[in-house]
Amino acid sequence: MGTNTNTDALLSALAAEYNFLPEHSAEKRIAQIMLCHISQLPHLTLEEAVALCHVSESTFARFCKHMGYDSFSAFKSKIAAALENYPYQPQHFRGRSISSSAAFKQDIQQAIQTDMERFWESFEPRSYDRLAEAMHRASNIYFHDTVYSTVRLFLQSDLAVDHKMVTFSTNNIQQRKDVQTAPPGSLFLFMYDGHVRSKEMLSCVQYLQRRKAAIVTAFFSPVDDLSVIGDCDFFFKLPQGSASLTALMMHDLVYEYLSVLYREKYLYTHDGSD
C-alpha cells in the first residue's frame, strides 16, 4: 500500500495526480472525473465508477493501486471519511493547528521559525560545496521533482550559462526515459517528498545504480529510511514541513542556496578555463 492513505491529504493527493500526470493519459482523466464527482464516489459500485470514467476495469484498478489502495472499496471508504471531515477542519501540524484566520499570522510565523531552525540544524555547507562541484563537472543535469518552482528556474539558468544541458521532469513516463537515456557522466537531482506521486523516483535511483555508468545521484528528502539512499552519492535530509507553506519554503531554499553557491564558485569568477 502507498502513502496517500490519510483522510486529510486524499483530496489534495487526487488534485496532485491530476496536475502532475501526463497530458491526455487515462489516469489524468480518471483523477479529473473523480474530483468532479467526488461527492458521488462513496455511493458508486465499481462498475458504475468505471463507466463514469470511461475506462476499462483494469485501468481503473491500476489507478487505485497507484493512489495507494488495494481496491476501489478501500479507496472510496477513504474518500467517504475525507468528505465526512469536510467542509472545514483545522489544518494540523506538529501537534498544533491553524484554528482560524485570526490565528493564522501567529501560527504560520511559529511554523516558519520552527522549520527554519530545524533546516539550519541539518544544513551542511561542505556537502553543498561538493554537490556544486559535481554539477560543474557534469555536462547533463536532470531534475526529478514534483514541484514547479520559479526559484529552480534561476538555478537552471545558472547551469545553462555554464554550458550544461538541463532537463526537468515531473511525470513518471519522462522520468523513466531520463534514466534510460542519460549519458555517462550525468548528474541527477531527486526531490522526494514521500508521496505516491513521487514514488517513481525510487525506481529511477535503483535503475541508475544498476547501470553503473558513472552517473552521480543527489537525493533530497525528509524520509531517511529508504534503501536507495545508501548508494546515492549525496543525501540531504530535509525537515518534514510543519505546514505545506513551510515545506515549499525549504524545498525552494535548497535551490536558492545552490544557485547562489554556483554563481559564486563557477560564474562570477569564471575565466573560461576549467
C-alpha positions as CSV (number, residue, x, y, z in Angstrom):
1,M,0.0,0.0,0.0
2,G,1.2,3.5,-0.8
3,T,1.5,6.6,1.4
4,N,-1.6,8.6,0.3
5,T,-3.9,6.8,2.8
6,N,-4.7,9.5,5.3
7,T,-8.0,11.2,5.1
8,D,-6.6,14.7,5.5
9,A,-4.5,14.5,2.3
10,L,-6.5,12.3,0.0
11,L,-8.4,15.1,-1.9
12,S,-5.1,17.0,-2.2
13,A,-3.4,13.8,-3.5
14,L,-6.1,13.5,-6.2
15,A,-5.6,17.1,-7.2
16,A,-1.8,16.5,-7.3
17,E,-2.3,13.4,-9.6
18,Y,-4.4,15.5,-11.9
19,N,-1.8,18.2,-12.1
20,F,1.3,16.1,-12.5
21,L,0.2,13.1,-14.6
22,P,1.0,13.3,-18.3
23,E,-1.5,15.2,-20.5
24,H,-4.1,13.0,-22.3
25,S,-3.3,10.0,-20.1
26,A,-6.1,7.8,-18.9
27,E,-5.0,8.3,-15.3
28,K,-5.2,12.0,-15.5
29,R,-8.7,11.8,-16.9
30,I,-9.7,9.5,-14.1
31,A,-8.4,11.9,-11.5
32,Q,-10.2,14.8,-13.1
33,I,-13.5,12.9,-13.2
34,M,-13.2,11.7,-9.6
35,L,-12.6,15.3,-8.4
36,C,-15.6,16.5,-10.4
37,H,-17.8,13.8,-8.9
38,I,-16.2,13.4,-5.6
39,S,-19.4,13.5,-3.5
40,Q,-20.9,10.7,-5.6
41,L,-18.0,8.3,-5.4
42,P,-18.7,6.8,-1.9
43,H,-22.1,5.7,-3.3
44,L,-20.9,4.1,-6.5
45,T,-20.2,0.5,-7.3
46,L,-17.0,-0.5,-9.1
47,E,-18.9,-0.9,-12.3
48,E,-20.6,2.5,-12.0
49,A,-17.2,4.2,-11.3
50,V,-15.6,2.5,-14.3
51,A,-18.4,3.6,-16.5
52,L,-18.3,7.2,-15.2
53,C,-14.5,7.4,-16.0
54,H,-14.9,5.7,-19.5
55,V,-12.0,3.3,-18.9
56,S,-11.6,-0.4,-18.5
57,E,-11.8,-2.0,-15.1
58,S,-8.1,-3.0,-15.3
59,T,-7.1,0.6,-15.9
60,F,-9.3,1.8,-13.1
61,A,-7.8,-0.8,-10.8
62,R,-4.3,0.3,-11.7
63,F,-5.2,3.9,-10.8
64,C,-6.5,2.9,-7.4
65,K,-3.2,1.0,-6.7
66,H,-1.2,4.0,-8.0
67,M,-3.0,6.1,-5.4
68,G,-2.0,3.6,-2.7
69,Y,-5.1,1.4,-2.3
70,D,-5.6,-2.3,-3.0
71,S,-9.2,-1.9,-4.1
72,F,-11.8,0.6,-5.1
73,S,-13.7,-0.4,-1.9
74,A,-10.7,0.7,0.2
75,F,-10.2,3.9,-1.9
76,K,-13.8,5.0,-1.7
77,S,-14.0,4.4,2.0
78,K,-11.2,6.8,2.5
79,I,-13.0,9.3,0.2
80,A,-16.1,8.9,2.4
81,A,-14.0,9.6,5.5
82,A,-12.4,12.7,3.9
83,L,-15.8,14.0,2.9
84,E,-17.2,13.4,6.4
85,N,-14.5,15.5,7.9
86,Y,-15.2,18.3,5.4
87,P,-16.2,21.2,4.9
88,Y,-13.8,22.6,7.5
89,Q,-11.4,21.1,9.9
90,P,-8.3,22.9,11.3
91,Q,-5.1,22.2,9.5
92,H,-2.9,20.3,11.9
93,F,0.9,20.4,12.1
94,R,3.3,19.2,14.8
95,G,0.5,18.8,17.4
96,R,-0.8,22.3,16.8
97,S,-3.5,23.6,14.4
98,I,-4.2,26.7,12.3
99,S,-7.5,27.1,14.0
100,S,-8.8,30.3,12.4
101,S,-8.0,33.2,10.2
102,A,-7.4,35.3,13.3
103,A,-4.7,32.9,14.5
104,F,-3.2,32.5,11.0
105,K,-0.3,35.0,11.4
106,Q,0.8,33.7,14.7
107,D,0.6,30.0,13.7
108,I,2.4,30.5,10.4
109,Q,5.1,32.6,12.0
110,Q,5.7,29.9,14.5
111,A,5.8,27.2,11.8
112,I,8.3,29.2,9.8
113,Q,10.6,29.9,12.7
114,T,10.5,26.2,13.9
115,D,11.1,24.7,10.5
116,M,13.9,27.1,9.5
117,E,15.7,26.3,12.8
118,R,15.4,22.6,12.0
119,F,16.6,23.2,8.5
120,W,19.7,25.0,9.6
121,E,20.4,22.4,12.2
122,S,20.9,19.8,9.5
123,F,22.5,22.2,7.0
124,E,26.0,21.0,5.8
125,P,27.7,23.6,3.6
126,R,30.5,21.3,2.7
127,S,28.1,18.8,1.2
128,Y,26.5,21.5,-0.9
129,D,30.0,22.6,-2.0
130,R,30.7,19.1,-3.2
131,L,27.4,18.9,-5.0
132,A,28.0,22.2,-6.7
133,E,31.4,20.9,-7.9
134,A,29.8,17.7,-9.2
135,M,27.2,19.8,-11.1
136,H,30.0,21.9,-12.6
137,R,31.8,18.7,-13.8
138,A,28.6,17.2,-15.3
139,S,27.6,18.0,-18.8
140,N,24.0,16.8,-18.4
141,I,21.9,17.5,-15.3
142,Y,18.5,16.2,-14.6
143,F,16.0,17.5,-12.0
144,H,13.3,15.0,-10.9
145,D,10.8,16.9,-8.9
146,T,7.1,17.2,-8.4
147,V,7.0,21.0,-7.7
148,Y,7.1,23.7,-10.4
149,S,9.4,26.2,-8.7
150,T,10.3,29.6,-10.1
151,V,13.4,29.5,-7.8
152,R,14.6,26.4,-9.6
153,L,14.5,28.3,-12.9
154,F,17.2,30.6,-11.7
155,L,19.5,27.6,-10.9
156,Q,18.7,26.1,-14.3
157,S,19.7,29.4,-15.9
158,D,23.0,29.4,-14.0
159,L,23.7,25.9,-15.2
160,A,22.8,26.8,-18.8
161,V,25.2,29.8,-18.7
162,D,27.8,27.2,-17.7
163,H,27.0,25.2,-20.8
164,K,25.0,22.4,-19.1
165,M,22.2,20.5,-20.8
166,V,19.4,20.7,-18.2
167,T,16.3,18.5,-18.1
168,F,13.4,18.9,-15.7
169,S,10.9,16.1,-15.4
170,T,7.8,15.8,-13.1
171,N,5.9,12.8,-14.5
172,N,6.7,9.1,-14.3
173,I,7.0,8.5,-18.1
174,Q,9.5,11.2,-18.7
175,Q,11.5,10.2,-15.6
176,R,11.8,6.6,-16.8
177,K,13.0,7.9,-20.2
178,D,15.6,10.1,-18.5
179,V,17.3,7.3,-16.6
180,Q,17.3,5.1,-19.6
181,T,18.9,7.6,-22.0
182,A,21.1,9.7,-19.7
183,P,24.7,9.6,-21.0
184,P,27.6,8.6,-18.7
185,G,28.8,11.5,-16.6
186,S,25.3,12.9,-16.0
187,L,24.0,14.1,-12.6
188,F,20.5,13.5,-11.3
189,L,19.0,15.6,-8.5
190,F,16.0,13.9,-6.9
191,M,13.5,15.8,-4.7
192,Y,11.5,13.1,-3.0
193,D,8.6,14.1,-0.7
194,G,7.5,10.6,0.3
195,H,4.1,10.8,-1.5
196,V,2.8,8.2,-4.0
197,R,3.1,10.7,-6.9
198,S,6.9,10.8,-6.5
199,K,7.4,7.1,-5.9
200,E,8.8,6.6,-9.4
201,M,11.9,8.4,-8.3
202,L,12.9,5.4,-6.1
203,S,12.9,3.0,-9.1
204,C,14.8,5.6,-11.1
205,V,17.5,5.7,-8.5
206,Q,17.7,1.9,-8.4
207,Y,17.9,1.8,-12.2
208,L,20.8,4.3,-12.3
209,Q,22.6,2.4,-9.6
210,R,22.3,-0.8,-11.7
211,R,23.6,1.0,-14.8
212,K,27.0,1.7,-13.2
213,A,27.5,4.4,-15.9
214,A,29.4,6.9,-13.7
215,I,26.2,8.8,-13.1
216,V,26.1,11.0,-10.0
217,T,22.9,10.9,-7.9
218,A,21.9,13.5,-5.3
219,F,18.8,12.8,-3.1
220,F,16.8,15.3,-1.1
221,S,14.1,14.1,1.2
222,P,12.6,14.2,4.7
223,V,12.4,10.4,4.5
224,D,15.7,8.9,5.6
225,D,15.0,5.2,5.9
226,L,14.9,4.3,2.2
227,S,17.2,1.6,0.9
228,V,18.2,3.6,-2.1
229,I,19.9,6.3,0.0
230,G,22.9,4.3,0.9
231,D,24.0,4.0,-2.7
232,C,23.4,7.7,-3.6
233,D,26.5,9.9,-4.0
234,F,24.8,12.6,-1.9
235,F,21.9,12.6,0.6
236,F,20.4,15.7,2.1
237,K,17.9,15.2,4.9
238,L,15.3,17.9,4.8
239,P,12.9,18.5,7.7
240,Q,9.3,17.5,7.2
241,G,7.4,20.7,6.8
242,S,5.1,21.7,9.7
243,A,2.7,23.2,7.1
244,S,2.5,23.0,3.3
245,L,3.8,26.5,3.1
246,T,7.0,25.8,5.1
247,A,7.6,22.6,3.2
248,L,7.7,24.6,0.0
249,M,10.0,27.2,1.6
250,M,12.6,24.5,2.5
251,H,12.3,23.0,-1.0
252,D,13.0,26.3,-2.6
253,L,15.7,27.2,-0.1
254,V,17.7,24.3,-1.4
255,Y,17.5,25.6,-5.0
256,E,18.2,29.2,-3.9
257,Y,21.3,28.3,-2.0
258,L,22.7,26.1,-4.8
259,S,22.1,28.9,-7.2
260,V,24.0,31.5,-5.1
261,L,26.7,29.0,-4.4
262,Y,27.1,28.0,-8.1
263,R,27.3,31.6,-9.2
264,E,30.0,32.4,-6.6
265,K,32.1,29.4,-7.4
266,Y,31.7,29.0,-11.2
267,L,30.1,32.0,-12.8
268,Y,31.3,35.2,-11.0
269,T,34.9,34.1,-11.1
270,H,34.7,32.0,-14.2
271,D,37.6,32.9,-16.6
272,G,36.9,30.5,-19.4
273,S,39.2,27.7,-18.1
274,D,38.3,24.6,-16.1
